[in-house]
């Protein structure tokens, strides 16, 4: 008998052992497999069925340069997937939200045209989406020997900005292993230097360029480990579209092959097996001649001659349901590319009362998001350099906003201008805002539609800055320039309203910016 049993036999009470939750054994860490399974029905996780046999191998299609290049050159859908979004991102450009004169804006637009900025940005966005990454060197005249040094804004002289040189990640630009370490640098975590080697430029021998002189264009963003595997570039837009694109192209080829089998003719001939198995070549030759002549007569004369014991049957193939399958593949491609079918394939909306407006609205929201996340960082790095080159300085209030992607019709534009102007007039006449504020709001509201752009900063400065709910006599029926007075103090004339009896006088001084009266 054991000691414990002996104690129990003597009537001794055994005290329970207290458990400490902090020292209690815990289950070892591991993968928790709590999922549905039914072994008898072969359903669920780990069972031998068709669903469980599916796998998703890591292919990294972005690193297959020949395939991506061939798709872009030969497949029109792949090309539209790459080109459509960048073209829409740059279609309506942007407008400055800074206090700039019309001459300054014209000078900047001239520099944009001269350096082909839109063309180079479009090229960079395309190759970034196709290959997962591209880069452009900011070309500053006179600094060819300083490319490996940080870009100093004070070293840029007027007219020295000459444009961008674009290269994709596989042909011309190679990032170094060192990364940007400064936390306040917008390029933090990206390669610090790039080696450009392009055979058709002065960079043929390979030039090391500092990241401050480089504009990066990336494809789809990746997790950190995959980003390192792609040498700090992104993923091609065709990588997640390729499977759907392959389904569509294969189905299209099969449908095209079925057209040749739409009408199959079967010719029944007595003793055909014996004639084909005949050992004498002359008999087989005569058979082939008879079949050839029958096919010739049927094709050219619409008639067929045969023996009374022979028969000709035709079997027609029906294509019902193929169009639905084909359109399903098109929808899958459009969904993977995040482009509506009406935009990607150029098709009109289908279905009862279908206009496609909801699809386009979602698509324009996608373009707006891409402009803010992809294009804005590029322009925020490039615009200050262009401003110094064009104007000699960077405006303190430098800011810009992208114009709407959707083009409005003339009627819609007129209604929007009328509604916006009427709202400003109503608020001004109620005395809630001043004459100066009304002019500012008019110019701001009309900037997107080419209206009220002749209102200058001088006109706004000379306008009345006082609000008066009782100033009904000033009205807002029209914007008339003030007639300059040869006498009196200039400060007293600023913001003075035009008398009612001078409303019909010629407005010779309107073009000279004599002022606006409200």
Secondary structure, 3 states (H helix, E strand, C coil): CCHHHHHHHCCCCCCCCCCCCCCCCCCCCCCCCCCCEECCCCEECCCCCCCCCCCCCCCCHHHCHHHHHHHHHHCHHHHHHHHHHHHHHHCCCEEECCCCCHHHHHHHHHHHHHCCHHHHHHHHHHHHHHHCEEEEEEEECCCHHHCCCCCCHHHCCCCCEEEEEEEECCEEEEECCCECCCCCCCCCCCECEEEECCCCCCCCCCEEEEHHHEEEEECECCCHHHHHHCCCCCECCCCCCHHHHHHHHHHHHHHHHHHCCCEEEEEECCCHHHHHCCCCHHHHHHHHHHHHHHHHHHHHHCCCCCCCCCEEEEEECCCCCHHHHHHHHHHHHHHHHCCCHHHHCCCCCCCCCCCCHHHHHHHHHHHHHHHHHHHHHHHHHHHHHHHHHHHCCCCCCCCEEECCCCCCCHHHHHHHHHHHHHHHHHHHHCCCCCHHHHHHHHHHHHHHHCCCCCCCHHHHHHCCCCCCCCCCCCCCCCCEECCCCCCCCHHHHCCCCCCHHHCCCCCCCHHHCCCEEC
